[in-house]
Amino acid sequence: MNTAGFVIHGAIHNDFPQHKVVFHAHVPDALAVTALKDGFQYLVQDSSMLYGQIGYHDWEGLSLTLEERERLAANMDGNRALIMRNHGFLTVGETAGEAFMVMHYLIRGCRAMLAATATGLELDPGPTEIWELSKRQYDHFPLGHYEWPALMRLCDQLDPGYKL
């Protein structure tokens, strides 16, 4: 049994039955954000659908204890994504498409943030009210609703053997 997977995924499934899918990943070129003291910065439009919906969970070593589930669930409460400091990412959704697209946009936002900060130039995140407006606008476009079927068609074209 994968104890860490049981602890991490169980934390969400036990407390949030509306989240049918839990996606946990360690994406190399975005993991740097998990180690930043100030965490994720909203800098580009693509991250605005997650505005105010990213939680943080402090690293506790390998996720092997059932007690950590309570802390994971508390840090996830009300969020679509969780940055597990010094560890990885966790996203949730009512569908696989939603959880996947939340992860996609979180990673994309991390990549943009790292590229922008690497320039050493002053960053301009824009005004808070625009982030809030953009978040409300994105709420009318359910993540994964349109993208997931297209991704499945692409998988079917590239290698239908994935279904086996």
N, C-alpha and C positions, 0 to 999 in steps of 0.2 A: 504494500500500500504506500502511496505517496502521502506521507503525513503532512507535509507543508501544504500540498494542494488541498487536502481535506480541511485543514485549519483555515486557510485563506478563503476558499470557495464556500466552505460551510458557514463561515461568519456571515456572509451575505445571504445565502439561501435560508439560513435559520431565521434571520430577522427581517428580511425583505422579500416576501414571496412574490411580489409583483415583478421582481427582477428574475426572469426565467434564465437569463444567461449572464455569467460572470466570466470576464476575459482578463487573464493575467499575463503580462508579457515583460520581458527584459530586452528591450530593443537597444542595441549597442550605441547608436549615435544619438539617442535621446536620454540614455541613463545618466548622463552628466547632470541633467536637471534635478535628478533625485538627490544629488550631493550638494546642491546650492542652498546656502542658508536661507535666502529669501524665496526660494522655490520658483515656481512658474510665473512668468510675467506675460500679461496679455498685451501683445504688440501688433498682431495682424488680425484682419477680419476673420480669417478661418478659425480662430480660437474663440471668437465671440459667442458662439452657440454654447460654450462651456462656461461663460462668464458667471462667476459666483457659484459654480457647481463642481469645483475641484477641492477635495479634502486632502489632508495629509495624515500619514501614520508614521510615527517614529520607528526607526529600525530597532528590532528586539533580537537580532540574530536570526537564525533559521526559524521559520514560523512552525514550531513543533509543539507548542502547548495550547491546550484548549482555552486557557485563560486569555490568550491573545485574541481569540475570536471576539470577545466582548469589546475589546478596544478597537479592533478593526471595524466592527459594526458601528460603534459609536462615531468613528471618524468618517465612515461612509454615509451616515445618516443625512439625507437630503441632497446628496451629491450624485453626479453621474460618473465621476472619475475620482480615483484616489491615487495620489502620488505616495508610494511607499518609500520613504526616505532611505537613500543608500541601498535600494533594493530593486524596485521596478514599478510597474503601473497596474492598476486595476480599473476596469470599466464595467458597467452594468447596462442591461437593457431588457425590455420586455421581449425582444427578439434577438436572434443572432446578428441580424443586420444592424440593429441599433447599437449593440455593444461593440461590434466591429467598427462602425463608423465613429463612435465616440473615441475609441482607441486611435483610429486613423487621424482624426483631427487633433487629438492630444499630442500625438507624436509629431504631426506636421507643425503644430504650434511650438513644440520644443525645438525642432530643427530651425525654424525661423528665428526663434529667440536666441539660440546659440550663434547663428550666423550674424545676427544684428549686434549682439554683444561682442563678438569677436572683432568687429571693426574698430572698437575702442572709441567710437564716436558717441556723442550724446544721443540717448534714445528719447523718442517722443511717443508715449503710449496713447496720446489723445485724451480727450475729456471723458470722465466717468459716465456722464449722461449719454454719450454716444455708444459706449459699451453696453449700457443698460438698454438703449433703444435697439441696438443690433441683436442682443439676446432675445428680446421680445419678438423681433422680426423673424429670427430663426425658429422660434417656437411654432411658426406656421408651416415649417418644412420638417416633418418627422424624419429624423436620421435613420437611414437604412431602408426606408420605405421604397425609394426608387433605386438607390445604389445597389442594394443587396441582390435583387433579381438580375441586374446587369452583370454583377460579379459572378453569379452562379452560371449565367450563360457563357461568360468568358471561360470559366473553369471547364464547362462542358466541351467547349471548342478545343481548349488546350490539352485536356487529359480527362476524359470522362471516367477514367478508372478511379478517381478520387472517391466515387460513390461506393466502391466495394468495401 
